[in-house]
Amino acid sequence: MTTETTKSPAFMLYRVNGHGKDANWTKIGAAWPNRDGKGFSILCDAVPLQGRIVMRAYTPKPKTDAEAAGGR
C-alpha cells in the first residue's frame, strides 16, 4: 500500500450533475498531495461520462465513542 492511501485524503472527488439546489452529487474518489508538493495522486472509484468533477477539501468527521471502541 502506498503512503498516500494510508493517510486521510486531502480532497474528495464528486461527480456533479445539474446546478444549484437541483444538483446531484455522487462521491467518486479521493486525492492526496504528492510528497514533492507538485501535484496530487487521485484514486477514482468511477469516472463520469457526463456532468462535472468537483474536488473539495476533506475534513474527517470525529469518531463517536462507539466507533472508537470498535463498535458500529
ZINOR-V342263 format. One line per field, one symbol per residue. phi: phi as a letter, one per 40 degrees, with the letter a starting at -180 (. if undefined). psi: psi as a letter, one per 30 degrees, with the letter a starting at -180 (. if undefined). burial: I if it has 24 or more other ideal C-beta (glycine too) atoms within 12 Angstrom, else O. A space follows every 50 residues. Layout:
phi: ???
psi: ???
burial: ???
//
This chain:
phi: .cccccbcccbbbbcbbhbgcccbbbcbiabbccdcgbibcbbbcabccb gbbbbbdbbcccccdccccgcc
psi: kleefflklflkkkkkkalbffkjkkkfalkkklefggakkkjkfljkfl alkkjkkkjkkkkleeeefga.
burial: OOOOOOOOIIIIIIIOOOOOOOOOOOOIIIIIOOOOOOOOIOOOOOOOOO OOIIIOOOOOOOOOOOOOOOOO
//
